[in-house]
Amino acid sequence: METLTTEPAERAATDLIAQYEAYLKFKRKAATTIEIYIPVLRAMDRDLPAGLACATTDEIHAWIYNPERERGDSTYAFYSTIARGFGKWASNPLEPRVDFNASALLPQIRGDAEQEAEPVTEQELADILARAREPYLDLYFLAAFAGMRCIEISHTQRQHMTKEKVRIYGKGGKWRSVPTHPAIWERFCDRPAGPLALDVAGVPMDRKKVIAAGNRHLQQSLGYKERSMHSFRKRFATQVYEDSGHDIMLVKDLLGHAFVSTTQRYVGINKARQAAVVAGLAVPTRINP
């Protein structure tokens, strides 16, 4: 995602963006979320002909889908989400700040992360756990057996964990608990208090470093170029879904999702089960009268 710069602009939306920032803080949205959302909105407000508050759907769409900026589908989808969130807040009928929510009419697009989930297979996971080096192995365990996001891995400390459960500080500043997998407890029970995601020098890693270090070791050292840190979380979701008898609500709660529709995109398709179901379809025969 490209870096966005903003300049002061005497626009109608400028004060609204400041109000929206205050609203996001009031709703206890993650600081990293706010740090990304607000510069994007200010850049839109600066670039659009009459500012964001007075922009048409076509103008917002043109800004997001500017062909001169080589953005991927994930970025398109992400910027649309940011614009829609601002528009929904600004047009709230209980306290309307604009007359019309132009962003509500933006076309839907699925980002790369929303395509068919590609979790690591059980065979791949066994190989990764056997060959991965420290400290990367810690990251893979937390993602594969607790379903953590990379930002959650960076936040997790030893004192958040007991033999019974792991308390996870998730998106939006919300906590959730996940039962502690025996392999997680065996690996971390004797660790001292403090962060669990440490680099080779023993320095705590933030979200970006967890992503970079985990992916680099997975893809370059272990050779899994089509997998990423998120593949372990998807594996967790898929296995829980299969082992729970397809209890999507259980998976939703364990992953910390607000909506079932999000969880459905995380659950990988069991290719073997697909093949078995298709192969098992009966071939009807004609019954002679």
Secondary structure, DSSP 8 states (H G I E B T S, - for coil): -----------HHHHHHHHHHHHHHHTT--HHHHHHHHHHHHHHHHHSTT-STT--HHHHHHHHT-TTS---HHHHHHHHHHHHHHHHHHT-TTS-SSS--GGGGS-----GGGSS-----HHHHHHHHHH--TTHHHHHHHHHHH---HHHHHH-BGGGB-SSEEEEE-GGG-EEEEE--HHHHHHHTTS-SSBS-B-TTS-B--HHHHHHHHHHIIIIIS--TT--HHHHHHHHHHHHHHHTTS-HHHHHHHHT-S-HHHHHHHS---HHHHHHHHHT---------
